[in-house]
């Protein structure tokens, strides 16, 4: 939560993140006290306007802060957020380190933060929002939809109203999507959840998920779809998931996805053949997400992550060593 507070103080949060922070502050008096404490420490780290101040020695400050926080579970989670590949070391990291070094004990122990927080967000066509989460997962949120990240001990929990596509990073804690009609529980996979007036629909692209309502539970694999309406038990059928996933922006979201599957999805998305010169490259894993980038940029990024050479020409894409 500290990282979200600091980005809010810098004016870098999205509307969704700002509303989530406001709800968290209003939820309990200790949350508001913690927010004000972080704000005070942040004020100590911001240079006066026009002042020439060298950047803080982040590595030294963070190392000292980590030494003081090794036994504190909640702060260890915040350190993991700051070290997320989506954020890197910024002045926000220095402010959190300063909090660990200088905060007084008058407010007592910090409240346990949510297991998940957004660490980056980007808006796309059709008001689609893509969010990178602190555990490495990615959420693509459809227009007129909302998500919350309530604290839940031992669970990475997301509360969804509307429709979202999830690319979940594997982790020790289960990843749970809560909706009005059911819960969707996974460890690492790609799937879409849609909750509307007709009920809940879950479409699985990769991995396995469990869908549990008050009337029963089902397990789904790739290419399977579950429906839950009211108090009825989940119904399952097999379908082409891509025929059901209709998005205003390109749905290219990969989470530890084999390169062979990435090649097929890029081929489907752009309508250009993608050939793997060596089948042994197929199992290499890719984690990346794209919005409306052209084929050349998508291929360049994927091949950089995979450590392979690629060429794009009129005949399509060739992937080799």
C-alpha positions in Angstrom: 0.0 0.0 0.0 2.9 2.4 0.7 3.9 2.3 -3.0 0.4 3.2 -4.1 0.2 6.1 -1.5 3.5 7.5 -2.8 2.5 7.4 -6.4 -0.8 9.1 -5.4 1.2 11.9 -3.7 3.2 12.3 -6.9 -0.1 12.5 -8.9 0.7 9.3 -10.8 -2.3 7.1 -9.9 -5.2 6.3 -12.2 -8.8 7.1 -11.3 -9.3 3.5 -10.3 -6.3 3.4 -8.0 -7.2 6.8 -6.4 -10.7 5.5 -5.6 -9.3 2.3 -4.2 -6.9 4.3 -2.0 -9.8 6.5 -0.8 -11.8 3.5 0.2 -8.8 2.0 2.0 -8.3 5.3 4.0 -12.0 5.4 4.9 -12.1 1.7 6.0 -10.3 2.2 9.3 -8.8 5.1 11.4 -5.4 3.3 11.5 -5.4 3.3 7.7 -5.8 7.1 7.6 -3.1 7.5 10.3 -0.7 5.4 8.2 -1.5 7.5 5.1 -0.8 10.7 6.9 2.5 9.2 8.3 3.7 8.3 4.8 2.7 11.7 3.5 4.8 13.4 6.2 7.8 11.3 5.4 7.3 11.9 1.7 7.4 15.7 2.4 10.8 15.2 4.0 12.2 13.6 0.9 10.9 16.2 -1.7 13.4 19.0 -2.5 12.3 22.6 -2.3 11.2 24.0 -5.7 14.3 25.2 -7.7 16.7 23.5 -5.3 19.6 21.5 -6.8 19.7 18.3 -4.8 21.6 15.2 -5.9 19.5 12.1 -6.0 19.6 10.0 -2.9 21.9 7.0 -2.7 19.0 4.6 -3.2 21.0 1.3 -2.9 22.5 2.3 0.4 19.2 3.6 1.9 17.3 0.6 0.7 19.9 -1.8 2.0 19.7 -0.2 5.4 16.0 -0.3 5.4 15.9 -3.9 4.4 18.2 -4.8 7.3 15.7 -3.2 9.7 12.7 -4.9 8.1 13.8 -8.5 7.7 11.5 -9.7 10.5 8.5 -7.7 9.5 6.2 -9.6 7.1 4.1 -6.7 6.0 7.1 -4.5 5.1 8.7 -7.4 3.3 5.7 -7.5 1.1 6.1 -3.8 0.3 9.8 -4.3 -0.5 8.7 -7.0 -3.0 6.4 -4.4 -4.6 9.2 -1.9 -4.9 11.5 -4.5 -6.5 8.8 -5.5 -9.1 10.2 -5.3 -12.6 7.3 -3.0 -13.4 8.5 -0.2 -11.1 12.3 -0.3 -10.6 14.0 1.9 -8.1 12.5 5.4 -8.0 12.2 8.3 -5.6 9.2 6.5 -4.2 11.5 3.7 -3.1 13.6 6.2 -1.3 10.6 7.6 0.5 9.5 4.1 1.7 13.0 3.4 2.8 13.0 6.7 4.7 9.7 5.7 6.3 11.4 2.5 7.6 14.3 4.6 8.9 12.6 7.6 10.5 9.0 6.7 11.3 8.3 6.9 15.0 6.5 4.2 16.9 3.6 6.3 18.1 1.3 4.8 15.5 2.2 1.2 16.4 2.6 -1.6 14.0 1.7 -0.8 10.4 -1.6 -2.4 9.2 -1.1 -5.5 7.0 -1.3 -4.3 3.3 -3.2 -6.1 0.6 -1.4 -9.0 -0.9 -1.9 -7.3 -4.3 -1.6 -3.7 -5.4 -1.4 -2.2 -8.9 2.1 -0.9 -9.6 1.5 0.3 -13.2 -1.5 1.1 -15.3 -2.1 2.2 -18.9 -5.3 3.2 -20.7 -6.1 1.9 -24.2 -8.7 2.2 -26.9 -12.3 1.9 -25.7 -11.5 2.9 -22.1 -9.7 -0.5 -21.6 -7.3 -0.4 -18.6 -4.3 -2.6 -18.3 -2.8 -3.0 -14.9 0.4 -4.7 -13.8 0.1 -6.0 -10.2 2.8 -6.3 -7.5 3.1 -10.1 -7.9 3.8 -9.9 -11.6 0.3 -10.6 -12.8 -1.5 -8.5 -15.4 -5.2 -7.5 -15.5 -6.9 -6.1 -18.6 -10.1 -4.4 -17.4 -12.9 -3.7 -19.8 -14.9 -0.5 -20.0 -17.4 0.2 -17.2 -15.7 -2.5 -15.0 -14.0 -2.1 -11.7 -11.6 -4.1 -9.5 -10.6 -3.8 -5.8 -7.8 -5.4 -3.9 -9.0 -6.1 -0.4 -6.6 -7.4 2.3 -6.9 -11.2 2.8 -4.3 -13.1 4.8 -2.6 -15.7 2.6 -4.6 -15.0 -0.5 -4.0 -12.7 -3.5 -7.6 -11.5 -3.8 -9.3 -9.3 -6.5 -12.9 -8.2 -6.3 -14.3 -7.8 -9.8 -17.5 -6.0 -11.0 -17.7 -6.3 -14.8 -15.3 -8.0 -17.1 -11.5 -8.6 -17.0 -8.8 -10.8 -18.5 -6.2 -12.1 -16.1 -2.7 -13.3 -16.7 -1.7 -14.7 -13.3 1.8 -15.1 -12.2 2.5 -18.3 -10.2 3.0 -17.8 -6.5 2.7 -19.6 -3.2 -0.5 -17.8 -2.3 -3.7 -18.7 -4.3 -5.0 -16.0 -6.6 -8.8 -15.5 -6.1 -11.2 -13.5 -8.2 -14.4 -12.7 -6.2 -17.6 -11.8 -8.0 -21.3 -11.6 -7.0 -22.1 -15.1 -8.1 -18.9 -17.1 -7.5 -15.2 -17.3 -6.8 -12.5 -18.2 -9.3 -9.4 -19.7 -7.8 -6.1 -20.2 -9.6 -2.3 -20.4 -9.1 -1.0 -19.3 -12.5 -3.0 -19.2 -15.7 -4.7 -16.9 -18.3 -8.5 -16.6 -18.3 -11.4 -14.1 -18.6 -14.1 -13.4 -16.0 -17.3 -11.6 -16.9 -19.9 -10.8 -14.3 -23.0 -9.1 -15.5 -26.8 -9.1 -15.1 -27.0 -12.5 -16.7 -24.5 -14.2 -14.4 -20.9 -15.2 -14.4 -18.9 -16.5 -17.3 -15.3 -17.8 -17.0 -13.2 -18.6 -20.2 -9.9 -20.4 -19.7 -7.1 -19.9 -22.3 -4.2 -21.5 -20.4 -3.7 -23.4 -17.2 -6.5 -24.5 -14.8 -9.0 -22.7 -12.6 -11.6 -23.6 -10.1 -15.1 -22.0 -10.2 -17.0 -22.3 -6.9 -20.5 -21.0 -6.2 -22.9 -21.7 -3.4 -24.4 -24.6 -5.4 -21.2 -26.4 -6.4 -17.6 -26.3 -7.8 -16.1 -27.2 -11.2 -12.5 -27.3 -12.5 -11.7 -25.9 -15.9 -8.8 -26.5 -18.3 -7.8 -24.7 -21.6 -10.7 -24.2 -24.0 -13.4 -24.8 -21.3 -16.1 -22.3 -20.3 -18.2 -22.2 -17.1 -21.4 -20.3 -16.5 -23.0 -19.5 -13.1 -26.4 -17.9 -12.9 -27.9 -17.0 -9.5 -27.8 -20.0 -7.2 -27.4 -22.6 -9.9 -24.5 -24.9 -10.0 -21.7 -24.0 -12.6 -22.3 -25.4 -16.1 -19.3 -26.3 -18.3 -18.8 -26.6 -22.0 -15.9 -26.8 -24.5 -15.4 -23.9 -26.9 -12.8 -21.9 -28.9 -11.9 -19.3 -26.2 -10.7 -16.8 -28.8 -14.1 -16.8 -30.4 -15.6 -15.7 -27.1 -13.0 -13.0 -26.1 -14.1 -9.8 -27.8 -11.9 -6.8 -26.8 -11.6 -3.3 -28.2 -7.8 -3.6 -28.1 -5.6 -6.5 -29.0 -5.7 -9.2 -26.4 -2.0 -10.1 -26.3 -1.2 -10.8 -22.7 1.3 -13.6 -21.9 2.3 -15.0 -18.5 5.1 -17.6 -18.6 3.5 -18.7 -21.9 5.5 -21.1 -24.1 7.0 -19.5 -27.2 5.1 -22.0 -29.4 1.8 -20.7 -28.0 2.9 -17.1 -28.3 3.7 -17.7 -32.0 0.2 -19.1 -32.6 -1.5 -16.2 -30.9 0.6 -13.6 -32.7 -0.2 -15.4 -36.0 -3.9 -15.3 -35.1 -3.9 -11.7 -34.0 -2.0 -10.2 -37.0 -3.1 -12.7 -39.7 0.6 -13.4 -40.6 2.3 -16.8 -40.4 4.8 -17.2 -37.6 7.4 -20.1 -38.1 9.7 -21.6 -35.5 12.8 -22.7 -37.3 13.8 -25.0 -34.4 11.0 -26.8 -32.5 13.2 -26.9 -29.4 12.5 -23.2 -29.0 8.8 -23.8 -28.4 9.0 -24.4 -24.6 10.8 -21.1 -23.9 8.6 -19.0 -21.6 7.4 -15.4 -22.3 5.9 -12.9 -20.0 4.7 -9.7 -21.7 1.7 -7.6 -22.6 0.8 -5.4 -25.5 -1.9 -2.9 -26.5 -2.0 -1.7 -30.1 1.7 -2.1 -31.0 2.4 -3.1 -34.6 3.6 -6.6 -35.5 7.3 -5.5 -35.8 7.3 -4.1 -32.2 5.5 -7.1 -30.8 7.9 -9.5 -32.5 10.9 -7.5 -31.5 9.9 -7.5 -27.8 9.0 -11.2 -27.7 12.2 -12.3 -29.4 14.3 -10.1 -27.1 12.7 -11.8 -24.1 13.1 -15.3 -25.6 16.7 -14.7 -26.6 16.1 -15.6 -30.2 16.5 -13.9 -33.6 13.5 -13.0 -35.6 12.8 -11.5 -39.0 9.7 -10.0 -40.3 9.0 -9.8 -44.1 6.2 -10.1 -46.6 6.1 -13.9 -46.0 5.5 -13.5 -42.2 7.7 -14.0 -39.2 10.7 -16.4 -38.9 12.0 -17.3 -35.5 15.4 -18.8 -35.1 18.4 -19.0 -32.9 
